[in-house]
């Protein structure tokens, strides 16, 4: 099991009990490692600095006790932000109709990068994306390397009206 999966398995229960959902865990860096934990409030309210600090304290104590990562690293806790990564099937349902960039592990129909409107997802199996060309494509969820919402006027307007956070 890789670092991200080990850390996720450890921190999901306490985050859940605190009222947060885990969005992503990333372990990055070559010389200086950073463990990034991205979370959001389950009640739909915007994340605050106090929320991040609360998560940081709880997770830091747990990681110190369980020690799932060998060596030194910096812990970074953040909210997903407006142009958030899409990491879970429910993210595609929640943000259906918005523009996203998706990069796949392997080429699909000769390409690995796609940009279009999220149409739907099929129980975590595929993501349906309507490309700028109008083409409708289904991307297997397991093939998605990374995906994120595209920062544009529509997304900013939604965030301003508190429809997303």
C-alpha positions as CSV (number, residue, x, y, z in Angstrom):
1,X,0.0,0.0,0.0
2,X,1.4,3.4,-1.0
3,X,1.8,6.4,1.4
4,X,-1.3,8.1,0.2
5,X,-3.5,5.0,0.8
6,X,-1.9,4.3,4.2
7,X,-2.5,7.9,5.4
8,X,-6.1,8.0,3.9
9,X,-7.0,4.8,5.8
10,X,-5.7,6.3,9.0
11,X,-7.3,9.7,8.8
12,X,-10.7,9.1,7.2
13,X,-12.4,7.9,10.5
14,X,-11.3,10.9,12.6
15,X,-12.1,13.4,9.8
16,X,-15.5,11.8,9.4
17,X,-16.1,12.1,13.2
18,X,-15.1,15.8,13.0
19,X,-17.6,16.5,10.2
20,X,-15.1,16.6,7.2
21,X,-14.7,14.6,4.1
22,X,-11.3,13.8,2.7
23,X,-10.8,15.1,-0.8
24,X,-7.2,14.1,-1.5
25,X,-4.0,13.0,0.1
26,X,-0.8,13.6,-1.9
27,X,2.8,12.9,-0.9
28,X,5.1,15.0,-3.0
29,X,8.7,16.2,-3.2
30,X,12.1,14.7,-3.8
31,X,14.4,16.3,-1.4
32,X,11.9,17.8,1.0
33,X,8.6,15.8,1.2
34,X,5.2,17.3,1.8
35,X,2.1,15.5,2.8
36,X,-0.9,17.4,1.5
37,X,-4.3,16.7,3.0
38,X,-7.2,18.3,1.3
39,X,-10.6,18.2,3.0
40,X,-14.0,19.9,2.9
41,X,-16.7,20.4,5.4
42,X,-19.6,18.0,5.1
43,X,-22.1,20.7,6.0
44,X,-21.3,22.5,2.8
45,X,-19.9,25.6,4.5
46,X,-16.7,27.1,3.3
47,X,-13.5,25.8,4.9
48,X,-11.8,28.3,7.2
49,X,-8.3,28.6,8.5
50,X,-9.6,27.4,11.9
51,X,-11.0,24.2,10.1
52,X,-7.5,23.6,8.6
53,X,-5.8,24.1,11.9
54,X,-8.2,21.7,13.7
55,X,-7.6,19.0,11.0
56,X,-3.9,19.7,11.2
57,X,-3.7,19.2,15.0
58,X,-5.8,16.0,14.9
59,X,-4.0,14.4,11.9
60,X,-0.6,15.4,13.1
61,X,-1.1,13.7,16.5
62,X,-2.4,10.6,14.7
63,X,0.4,10.5,12.2
64,X,3.0,10.9,15.1
65,X,1.4,8.0,16.9
66,X,1.0,5.6,14.0
67,X,4.1,6.8,12.0
68,X,3.0,5.6,8.5
69,X,5.7,7.6,6.7
70,X,9.4,7.0,7.2
71,X,11.6,10.1,7.3
72,X,10.8,13.8,7.6
73,X,8.0,15.6,5.8
74,X,5.9,18.8,6.1
75,X,2.2,18.5,6.7
76,X,0.0,20.8,4.7
77,X,-3.8,20.9,5.2
78,X,-6.0,22.8,2.8
79,X,-9.4,23.2,1.3
80,X,-9.9,22.0,-2.3
81,X,-10.3,25.6,-3.5
82,X,-12.5,26.9,-6.3
83,X,-10.8,25.1,-9.2
84,X,-10.7,22.0,-7.1
85,X,-9.5,18.5,-8.0
86,X,-12.1,16.0,-8.9
87,X,-11.1,12.8,-7.0
88,X,-14.3,10.9,-6.1
89,X,-17.2,9.8,-8.2
90,X,-19.5,12.1,-6.2
91,X,-17.4,15.1,-7.3
92,X,-18.5,14.5,-10.9
93,X,-22.2,14.3,-9.9
94,X,-21.9,17.4,-7.7
95,X,-20.2,19.5,-10.4
96,X,-22.1,18.2,-13.4
97,X,-22.5,20.9,-16.0
98,X,-19.2,22.6,-15.2
99,X,-16.1,22.6,-17.2
100,X,-13.2,20.3,-16.3
101,X,-9.8,19.1,-17.5
102,X,-9.2,15.4,-17.2
103,X,-5.9,13.6,-17.8
104,X,-5.9,9.8,-18.3
105,X,-3.3,7.2,-17.4
106,X,-3.4,5.7,-20.9
107,X,-4.5,7.3,-24.2
108,X,-8.2,7.1,-25.1
109,X,-9.0,7.6,-28.7
110,X,-5.4,8.7,-29.2
111,X,-5.3,11.4,-26.5
112,X,-4.7,11.7,-22.8
113,X,-6.0,15.2,-22.1
114,X,-9.6,16.1,-22.3
115,X,-11.5,19.4,-21.7
116,X,-15.2,19.7,-21.6
117,X,-18.4,19.8,-19.5
118,X,-19.1,17.1,-17.0
119,X,-22.3,15.4,-17.9
120,X,-22.5,12.6,-15.4
121,X,-20.8,9.6,-13.8
122,X,-21.9,6.0,-13.8
123,X,-21.6,4.6,-10.3
124,X,-17.9,5.2,-10.2
125,X,-17.3,3.3,-13.4
126,X,-17.2,6.1,-16.1
127,X,-17.3,9.8,-16.3
128,X,-19.3,11.3,-19.2
129,X,-17.7,14.4,-20.6
130,X,-19.0,16.6,-23.5
131,X,-16.0,18.0,-25.2
132,X,-15.7,21.5,-26.6
133,X,-16.1,20.0,-30.1
134,X,-19.5,18.6,-29.0
135,X,-18.2,15.0,-28.9
136,X,-19.6,12.9,-26.0
137,X,-16.9,10.7,-24.4
138,X,-16.9,8.3,-21.6
139,X,-13.8,8.0,-19.5
140,X,-13.3,5.0,-17.2
141,X,-12.9,6.3,-13.7
142,X,-9.9,3.9,-13.2
143,X,-8.1,5.6,-16.1
144,X,-8.3,9.1,-14.6
145,X,-4.9,10.2,-13.5
146,X,-6.0,13.7,-12.5
147,X,-8.9,16.0,-13.0
148,X,-10.0,19.4,-11.9
149,X,-12.6,22.1,-12.5
150,X,-11.6,24.9,-14.9
151,X,-11.5,28.3,-13.3
152,X,-13.8,30.5,-15.5
153,X,-16.4,33.1,-15.0
154,X,-19.2,30.5,-14.5
155,X,-17.3,28.8,-11.7
156,X,-16.4,32.2,-10.1
157,X,-20.1,33.2,-10.2
158,X,-21.2,29.9,-8.6
159,X,-18.5,30.3,-5.8
160,X,-19.5,33.9,-5.2
161,X,-23.2,32.8,-4.8
162,X,-22.0,30.1,-2.3
163,X,-23.3,27.3,-4.5
164,X,-19.9,25.6,-4.3
165,X,-16.9,26.0,-2.0
